[in-house]
Structures are given as structure tokens and as C-alpha cells.
Amino acid sequence: MTNKYIVLYCVVNYPKGVFLAQTKVARTIYIKGEQVEALKRLSEKTKVPQSVYVREALDMLLEKYSDQLKFDFEGYLKG
């Protein structure tokens, strides 16, 4: 069985005049097709955008490895 990857490209459009505390940057990542389908189903069921789940997962990963990154992740999130 070969692993097939699908490109997930997220761009968030905000209404005119909306001020964001943190700037979001579009990134292209490669994830497994099964992950894309699971993320899509979760998003459809909960009505939470897929990008929110991806950012949450990245925050959890960065927190997990914050000792290796040599910075206080909690302080980073607070700005």
C-alpha cells in the first residue's frame, strides 16, 4: 500500500474592517488522504473550520516541544 498525500492549502478571508491580534500566514502542507478525510468529516460535523483544527494541533505540538525550542510557549501565545 502506498501512502497518497493531498495538499491542504488554507487561506482565511476576513470581513473588511476586522482587526486581527495575530497575523495568519498561508502555508502549504502535505498530509495523508485519510487525515484530510477525517479532518473534513470532523469539520462538517462540528461546523468548526478545518484551519482552526490545524492551528490547534500545531499549538499543541509547539507546546509539547517548547523546551527544545528554548522559549516560553505560554508567553508566546499571550503576545
RANORBEL-V466639 format. One record per residue. N is the residue number from 1. RES is the residue in three letters. PSI is psi in whole degrees, 0 to 359 (999 if undefined). OMEGA is omega in degrees with one decimal (999 if undefined). Layout:
{{N,RES,PSI,OMEGA} {N,RES,PSI,OMEGA}}
This chain:
{{1,MET,128,178.1} {2,THR,145,176.8} {3,ASN,127,175.5} {4,LYS,138,-179.4} {5,TYR,146,178.2} {6,ILE,138,178.4} {7,VAL,127,175.8} {8,LEU,115,-177.3} {9,TYR,116,-175.8} {10,CYS,126,172.0} {11,VAL,129,-177.5} {12,VAL,126,176.4} {13,ASN,128,-179.6} {14,TYR,148,178.1} {15,PRO,149,179.3} {16,LYS,134,178.0} {17,GLY,355,178.9} {18,VAL,126,178.8} {19,PHE,131,179.5} {20,LEU,134,178.3} {21,ALA,325,179.5} {22,GLN,135,178.4} {23,THR,138,177.3} {24,LYS,140,-178.0} {25,VAL,133,178.1} {26,ALA,136,178.6} {27,ARG,150,173.4} {28,THR,128,178.6} {29,ILE,157,177.3} {30,TYR,122,177.3} {31,ILE,159,-177.9} {32,LYS,149,179.2} {33,GLY,323,179.0} {34,GLU,324,178.1} {35,GLN,320,178.4} {36,VAL,314,-178.9} {37,GLU,318,179.3} {38,ALA,318,178.8} {39,LEU,318,179.1} {40,LYS,314,179.3} {41,ARG,317,178.9} {42,LEU,315,-179.5} {43,SER,316,179.3} {44,GLU,320,-177.9} {45,LYS,320,-174.7} {46,THR,346,-176.2} {47,LYS,21,175.2} {48,VAL,129,-178.9} {49,PRO,146,179.1} {50,GLN,321,-178.5} {51,SER,328,177.9} {52,VAL,316,178.7} {53,TYR,322,178.8} {54,VAL,316,178.6} {55,ARG,321,178.3} {56,GLU,317,178.9} {57,ALA,319,178.7} {58,LEU,320,175.9} {59,ASP,317,179.6} {60,MET,319,179.4} {61,LEU,315,179.7} {62,LEU,322,176.9} {63,GLU,317,179.9} {64,LYS,321,-176.4} {65,TYR,19,-176.3} {66,SER,328,177.3} {67,ASP,321,179.9} {68,GLN,335,-179.5} {69,LEU,350,176.4} {70,LYS,39,171.5} {71,PHE,160,-179.7} {72,ASP,107,-176.6} {73,PHE,323,178.9} {74,GLU,316,177.8} {75,GLY,325,178.9} {76,TYR,317,-178.7} {77,LEU,328,-178.5} {78,LYS,347,177.2} {79,GLY,999,999}}
